[in-house]
Each structure stands twice: as structure tokens, then as C-alpha cells.
Amino acid sequence: MKFVSVVMIVLVFCIFSGCSPKVISPTDQQIGPPPVQQKEPITDEENNRKRTGITEEDLTPQAERDRLRRLQELEKERGLGKEKKSLFNDIHFDYDNYTIPGEDLSRLKEASIWLKQHKNAHIAVEGHCDERGTNEYNLALGQKRADVVKDYLVKLGVDEKRIRAISYGKEVPVNPGHDEEAWSLNRRAHINLDEKG
């Protein structure tokens, strides 16, 4: 019973006096390897940079501006959009003729200005005819129509190497009809950006 009384007294003493935490002096601290520091997880952005080879220099404001300017130039060269509709409309010819009509000369001048500003653009000038006449005759006439447009653009200062002239004769009509309205639409020189250039 004495033992139980002693234990009770010790317990009561501990409760009322409060057990203070042990104070560790700097000399008592455990010496060992420093705690391992967790590295920051690699972000998706860093993974993309490693995979694509993009450097910090590529992310500077000047590099961004240069990249944007190059993209705008490519867009202008590859897709003309509204410019193409106005500059490169078909040129229509009279029957059995390859003289450029006067109203189309000013449009070709504008097209030459655009081509001189876009040095990497190449065009194909396609000569077409209506369905009348033999295949041989129409191929020759279509070539004359394509050549006259090419020659005019070259005289206006466009590099000849950037223009390809080809004849389709009567093989690729824009209008499949068999009357004067269809024939007048099919007698044309069609200009488009040349992927082969």
C-alpha cells in the first residue's frame, strides 16, 4: 500500500508542478547530415524548353517581336486573302485574241507592286481558251495569253524567275456552258500563287 501511495504522490506532484520540456543546449544537438532539401518539381514549361531547344534568349521581348514579324511576313506571302481577290482576278480576252484589255493593265500594275514587296512570292499565270478550235490551236493561244501577262509583269519590274506561264488550252473551263457567256468567261489568264516556285 505504501508503494501505491508513493506513486500517487509522485503523480499529483507532476500534475501540479507541471512537467517542463527539456531544454536542449547547442552542444546537445545531434550532429549529422543536413536535412535533404526537396527540389522544385520540373514544370511543363521547363520540359517544353528542354524538348524544343528554346533558350532564355528566345524568350526575350526582342526575340518575340522578331518572331511575330516573321510570322506576319509568312502569312502575307502564303495567304493573300482580300488582296488576292483584287490583285489577281482573271484577265479576260476577246475571241481569238491575246491583247490585255486596258482595264486590266492597272490591276496588273498593282499586282506588280505587291510582288515587288513580297520578294519570296512566286506566281503561275495560266492561259485558258473557250471550247471552240482544236486542242493544238487552243494550247498555243493559251500560252500566248499566259506569256503576254508574264511579259507585262516583267516589264513592270517583277523578276522573270518568279513567274511561271503555262497553258491549259480549253481543258479547264471555269464555266462548262456552250454559249457566248460561258466562252467569254473561259477566255482568260488566271493568276495564282505558285507552290512550285
Summary of the structure (lengths in Angstrom):
residues: 197
radius of gyration: 41.4
end to end distance: 111.5
largest distance: 136.0
contacts: 464
relative contact order: 0.12
helix: 50%
strand: 11%
